[in-house]
């Protein structure tokens, strides 16, 4: 199964729920959509619960996209429902611990609304 993404709005937050596999071929479209939403000032949550495969080149380019968003001074998407095997790969690249990873979608959404929270974390 290729990558499928469902986009839904939860108040001020845009949730992208992923399903299928994130690989080199599918990550470009995901990257472009996340970048566009970030440019529009949207707060984005990427729900990775439905992913059943993440290729090394797909996750590498996805993480580079997150760094690109950060370098442009845009709000970094929060990640949720990240399976342990994917979390290990993300953690290996996220040496500065800049990515916001949460156990549930609601926790990721709620983090955007905490008083005193730096939105770039």
Secondary structure, DSSP 8 states (H G I E B T S, - for coil): ---EEEEEEETTEEEEEEEEEE-HHHHHHHHHHHHHHHHTT-EEEEEEEEEEEE-HHHHHHHHHHHHHHHHTT----EEES--HHHHHHHHHH-TT--S-EESSHHHHHHHTTSTT--TT-
